[in-house]
Amino acid sequence: MDQLALFLLFGAAMLVAWIGLRRMAIGLFCLAVVLTVADYLHHATDTLNLSF
């Protein structure tokens, strides 16, 4: 679900850039990148309970 929100945020940044609002598009893109890294670190630090 959180990846869908990130995907939509990247899409919104592209649409805003297409409209021509450069500063807002750059801000949305930077926000999306920061949230993507935070989401990655959140999932990368989860421990997996594996039993073989």
Number of C-alpha atoms within 10 A of each C-alpha: 6 10 12 9 12 17 14 13 18 19 15 16 23 16 13 17 17 11 10 11 12 13 11 13 20 15 12 20 19 14 15 21 15 12 17 16 11 12 14 12 11 10 10 9 8 8 7 6 5 5 4 2
